[in-house]
Amino acid sequence: NQKVALKVFLSSTLRDLRPEREAVLLALRRRHETVIAMEDFLAGSAPTLDTALEHLRQSDIMLLVLGFESGSLLDDESGRSYTRAEYDEAMRLGLDVLVFLKTEKRRWRPWDKKLIWINKEKSSKRRRALDEFKADVDRQQTWTTFTTPESLALAAIQSMDAWDDKGRPGARKTFSSAFEY
């Protein structure tokens, strides 16, 4: 009883979430999932966003990791980040999106065990973009919080298993071999 190979699109900012991305990529690849991530894009003449969206359109599911920074904003004056554009396209396509939100302890109250999300953007434009993105995701999705790369990798695997147990809703209905059919 072999399952159809999945294509998992990993979406997040890169600069502030590099260790988290590496942990998720390693965990999913150990499970033999086909993971599509910007680290693996080949050089080409197409704009970066076009390349990312083309890969996303070939995916079965998106894993969205939100941290404390917005990442690069698009040049189109929309105020959206590349990550936001990927999320918007996933929603347009009707892909399932598994969302993971980074949290941390309050540094000024170390005795407080509550974990919080903090917008750490310095520029007002990026700060606004991140706040709006997070608010929209909050209205449309349920997320899992994490604090470390390892806890993110575990949460991603558990969420993928739960999605798989539901019959992979929204995944491609094509087969890669006669055996899978």
Secondary structure as a PSIPRED ss2 file (coil, helix, strand):
# PSIPRED VFORMAT (PSIPRED V4.0)

   1 N C   1.000  0.000  0.000
   2 Q C   1.000  0.000  0.000
   3 K C   1.000  0.000  0.000
   4 V C   1.000  0.000  0.000
   5 A C   1.000  0.000  0.000
   6 L C   1.000  0.000  0.000
   7 K E   0.000  0.000  1.000
   8 V E   0.000  0.000  1.000
   9 F E   0.000  0.000  1.000
  10 L E   0.000  0.000  1.000
  11 S E   0.000  0.000  1.000
  12 S E   0.000  0.000  1.000
  13 T C   1.000  0.000  0.000
  14 L C   1.000  0.000  0.000
  15 R C   1.000  0.000  0.000
  16 D C   1.000  0.000  0.000
  17 L C   1.000  0.000  0.000
  18 R H   0.000  1.000  0.000
  19 P H   0.000  1.000  0.000
  20 E H   0.000  1.000  0.000
  21 R H   0.000  1.000  0.000
  22 E H   0.000  1.000  0.000
  23 A H   0.000  1.000  0.000
  24 V H   0.000  1.000  0.000
  25 L H   0.000  1.000  0.000
  26 L H   0.000  1.000  0.000
  27 A H   0.000  1.000  0.000
  28 L H   0.000  1.000  0.000
  29 R H   0.000  1.000  0.000
  30 R H   0.000  1.000  0.000
  31 R C   1.000  0.000  0.000
  32 H C   1.000  0.000  0.000
  33 E C   1.000  0.000  0.000
  34 T E   0.000  0.000  1.000
  35 V E   0.000  0.000  1.000
  36 I E   0.000  0.000  1.000
  37 A C   1.000  0.000  0.000
  38 M H   0.000  1.000  0.000
  39 E H   0.000  1.000  0.000
  40 D H   0.000  1.000  0.000
  41 F C   1.000  0.000  0.000
  42 L C   1.000  0.000  0.000
  43 A C   1.000  0.000  0.000
  44 G C   1.000  0.000  0.000
  45 S C   1.000  0.000  0.000
  46 A C   1.000  0.000  0.000
  47 P C   1.000  0.000  0.000
  48 T H   0.000  1.000  0.000
  49 L H   0.000  1.000  0.000
  50 D H   0.000  1.000  0.000
  51 T H   0.000  1.000  0.000
  52 A H   0.000  1.000  0.000
  53 L H   0.000  1.000  0.000
  54 E H   0.000  1.000  0.000
  55 H H   0.000  1.000  0.000
  56 L H   0.000  1.000  0.000
  57 R H   0.000  1.000  0.000
  58 Q C   1.000  0.000  0.000
  59 S C   1.000  0.000  0.000
  60 D C   1.000  0.000  0.000
  61 I E   0.000  0.000  1.000
  62 M E   0.000  0.000  1.000
  63 L E   0.000  0.000  1.000
  64 L E   0.000  0.000  1.000
  65 V E   0.000  0.000  1.000
  66 L E   0.000  0.000  1.000
  67 G C   1.000  0.000  0.000
  68 F C   1.000  0.000  0.000
  69 E C   1.000  0.000  0.000
  70 S C   1.000  0.000  0.000
  71 G C   1.000  0.000  0.000
  72 S C   1.000  0.000  0.000
  73 L E   0.000  0.000  1.000
  74 L C   1.000  0.000  0.000
  75 D C   1.000  0.000  0.000
  76 D C   1.000  0.000  0.000
  77 E C   1.000  0.000  0.000
  78 S C   1.000  0.000  0.000
  79 G C   1.000  0.000  0.000
  80 R C   1.000  0.000  0.000
  81 S E   0.000  0.000  1.000
  82 Y H   0.000  1.000  0.000
  83 T H   0.000  1.000  0.000
  84 R H   0.000  1.000  0.000
  85 A H   0.000  1.000  0.000
  86 E H   0.000  1.000  0.000
  87 Y H   0.000  1.000  0.000
  88 D H   0.000  1.000  0.000
  89 E H   0.000  1.000  0.000
  90 A H   0.000  1.000  0.000
  91 M H   0.000  1.000  0.000
  92 R H   0.000  1.000  0.000
  93 L H   0.000  1.000  0.000
  94 G C   1.000  0.000  0.000
  95 L C   1.000  0.000  0.000
  96 D E   0.000  0.000  1.000
  97 V E   0.000  0.000  1.000
  98 L E   0.000  0.000  1.000
  99 V E   0.000  0.000  1.000
 100 F E   0.000  0.000  1.000
 101 L E   0.000  0.000  1.000
 102 K E   0.000  0.000  1.000
 103 T C   1.000  0.000  0.000
 104 E E   0.000  0.000  1.000
 105 K E   0.000  0.000  1.000
 106 R C   1.000  0.000  0.000
 107 R C   1.000  0.000  0.000
 108 W C   1.000  0.000  0.000
 109 R C   1.000  0.000  0.000
 110 P C   1.000  0.000  0.000
 111 W C   1.000  0.000  0.000
 112 D C   1.000  0.000  0.000
 113 K C   1.000  0.000  0.000
 114 K C   1.000  0.000  0.000
 115 L E   0.000  0.000  1.000
 116 I E   0.000  0.000  1.000
 117 W C   1.000  0.000  0.000
 118 I C   1.000  0.000  0.000
 119 N C   1.000  0.000  0.000
 120 K C   1.000  0.000  0.000
 121 E C   1.000  0.000  0.000
 122 K C   1.000  0.000  0.000
 123 S C   1.000  0.000  0.000
 124 S H   0.000  1.000  0.000
 125 K H   0.000  1.000  0.000
 126 R H   0.000  1.000  0.000
 127 R H   0.000  1.000  0.000
 128 R H   0.000  1.000  0.000
 129 A H   0.000  1.000  0.000
 130 L H   0.000  1.000  0.000
 131 D H   0.000  1.000  0.000
 132 E H   0.000  1.000  0.000
 133 F H   0.000  1.000  0.000
 134 K H   0.000  1.000  0.000
 135 A H   0.000  1.000  0.000
 136 D H   0.000  1.000  0.000
 137 V H   0.000  1.000  0.000
 138 D H   0.000  1.000  0.000
 139 R H   0.000  1.000  0.000
 140 Q H   0.000  1.000  0.000
 141 Q C   1.000  0.000  0.000
 142 T C   1.000  0.000  0.000
 143 W E   0.000  0.000  1.000
 144 T E   0.000  0.000  1.000
 145 T E   0.000  0.000  1.000
 146 F E   0.000  0.000  1.000
 147 T C   1.000  0.000  0.000
 148 T C   1.000  0.000  0.000
 149 P H   0.000  1.000  0.000
 150 E H   0.000  1.000  0.000
 151 S H   0.000  1.000  0.000
 152 L H   0.000  1.000  0.000
 153 A H   0.000  1.000  0.000
 154 L H   0.000  1.000  0.000
 155 A H   0.000  1.000  0.000
 156 A H   0.000  1.000  0.000
 157 I H   0.000  1.000  0.000
 158 Q H   0.000  1.000  0.000
 159 S H   0.000  1.000  0.000
 160 M H   0.000  1.000  0.000
 161 D H   0.000  1.000  0.000
 162 A H   0.000  1.000  0.000
 163 W H   0.000  1.000  0.000
 164 D H   0.000  1.000  0.000
 165 D H   0.000  1.000  0.000
 166 K C   1.000  0.000  0.000
 167 G C   1.000  0.000  0.000
 168 R C   1.000  0.000  0.000
 169 P C   1.000  0.000  0.000
 170 G C   1.000  0.000  0.000
 171 A C   1.000  0.000  0.000
 172 R C   1.000  0.000  0.000
 173 K C   1.000  0.000  0.000
 174 T C   1.000  0.000  0.000
 175 F C   1.000  0.000  0.000
 176 S C   1.000  0.000  0.000
 177 S C   1.000  0.000  0.000
 178 A C   1.000  0.000  0.000
 179 F C   1.000  0.000  0.000
 180 E C   1.000  0.000  0.000
 181 Y C   1.000  0.000  0.000
